[in-house]
């Protein structure tokens, strides 16, 4: 059968590239791509010419040179004679350390404050609202500087913890007998083992076998616990009764680690004032404490709002239905409210974690040597390689961000509502 | 027998029981306390903990504020006054530093006799923003908003009036070409107008304007960028970046939602890159690297560079916020646009964007608040922000050496007022624009 409508003749006019919707998108894309390439070429060409004028080259050879500066806080061995690459690594680890600890503390603060802000207690709800509003509406830099000032100005010198020889009383006493906040550092208990397992040299860094053993045992415990929980779920599905698991979980989580720690001769080193300084424990620099507290409190305020919004987003009918079914409040929370609230909470929470990680670059304000302080600060100034340093720094931050958001997105897709 | 009695004689009440007040435990303050503070034992513990926290906060704060000193010439004088009045151990706030140096916190090192110019620029900004913020005003006033960037630039930096006029002429050319061709070929009109405007800005405008300014020289005292500081700097960067990042963010969001693969890829790449790096690295790029990327010998103003980078930064975040708004719109809205026979731009302008932007208002405003707070980071590229830059400058003077809390509290409260005000305005806007009756 012939077509009822005669097809228009396929004739192509150049104007159709713009006015025919079939071709227009192609035209636009080609033009935009050409413009993009031209722009990129222009930038690269400019850079090449500028580098030639300055007599500089574009290479990362400087990373292998001797750094020649000190880094106070380091998680891996480092000295002045180490290379810039190693300084970079130290800085990166410092960034990651503050990011991980900050995210942990911020989440804890945020969840507590977010729940308390919804509390029926008038005073507590108002107090939390004041905290959230004050921290959210003032620049983070101010909190970092302010807390740094509190530590350096308002806290006593280590000397104040020395008991007076005549009376036996010290001006200040240590918090719980374990922590001492001074104007130079915060002394916290250190951890050490008597029978260490030694270290394994892996070239770039050395692996502390003692630490690795503890972490390995912990991981194994968690796997075992997961198996126990899975078994409990299977029993519940088959018989309708869930066996009690809490004591098994507790045992599995605590006992193996305790045994390993005992076998290794683990003990806490309580800081002790000897001479002019605290020894034995770990002395955490004030810049780290200020940065960590400020980041956690600031981000915690944002997370509190996210948690509050997430809980409010679960409609009232859900908890009423759960109560009607006879669920107790705690189970209602864990089985009905939280799973639904988490779907709302997780995505913005990810971006808060990212923000915290990126904001840790404000370490510059208190002189904490993180990635920005080592690679983007001293290394950059010493070698004069602005282009390489800043590009590398951006790339590393980008990688961290993408890894965090990737990991959290996997988690998000696991907790989100399964729907078609 | 009692049964029959109950059925034969109905009980009818003949007198009303007089209204009685509720029991004393169920009224007024007592009831409120019971309900809100002591309903359960957990609640009681929380109340007591809250009261203890408030007590400790106030115990330090109240005497310190009560012992405030407003008139003094140096910190030591302040301390002397406090010691004289409230005893040697008393501590107190020394607000005299704010009274002495507040102009620096507001204006940085802007010439003292020219303070009226940033103030006027700020006042005019509200005039220019009014037609945008309040739709009740006549639409013609939008011309003021469009002219404001040039006026504001001229007032802040000064110099020859022909510099901003030259910039303005480029836009006039663009608009003129567009309207001239609007009826026949709108798309070509926009592109051609843009090309002509760029040609004017790059090649022609500079010489023509120099010629004019030689014959009719008119200008006001120019102020170099390194004299800027304090809240004038923060507001300049913040307002400029806010104004420019919104349209750019909308364009990026639309690009990200686009069906065209290349456009989408470019937008996603840009957004993810900018959102993945800290603002500080972008500011470093502005101060250290921009000279590498531009033709040799080019150098332009550091404030301008920072504004560009902050704009790019904010635009990426706004794009994501608006993408959320676009995604939240029901599919039917897009289909309705198609069904009405609207083209892409008409559908976006008339149906999609008004709704999507309305949904995104809270996110957009919180991005703006974040941006305004982030203007304090310009200290790290050597500009005098109010928080660290000016405060350090003040503390460096011999008179005020050793002062800590007062400057931070002062600057922090101003930031708080701005940001809190913005967030309240966004709530007002949200309520006003609310169309669904839920």
Interface residues (C-beta under 8 A of the other chain):
Chain A: X18 X25 X28 X29 X32 X33 X36 X43 X46 X47 X49 X50 X51 X53 X116 X119 X120 X121 X122 X123 X124 X127 X133 X134 X136 X137 X138 X139 X140 X141 X142 X145 X146 X149 X153 X354 X358 X359 X361 X362 X364 X365 X372 X376 X380 X386 X387 X390 X393 X394 X397 X398 X401 X402
Chain B: X35 X36 X37 X39 X43 X46 X47 X49 X50 X51 X53 X54 X187 X188 X259 X260 X261 X262 X263 X266 X272 X273 X275 X276 X277 X278 X279 X280 X281 X284 X285 X288 X289 X291 X292 X293 X294 X295 X296 X369 X373 X374 X376 X377 X379 X380 X387 X388 X404 X405 X408 X411 X412 X415 X416 X419 X420 X423
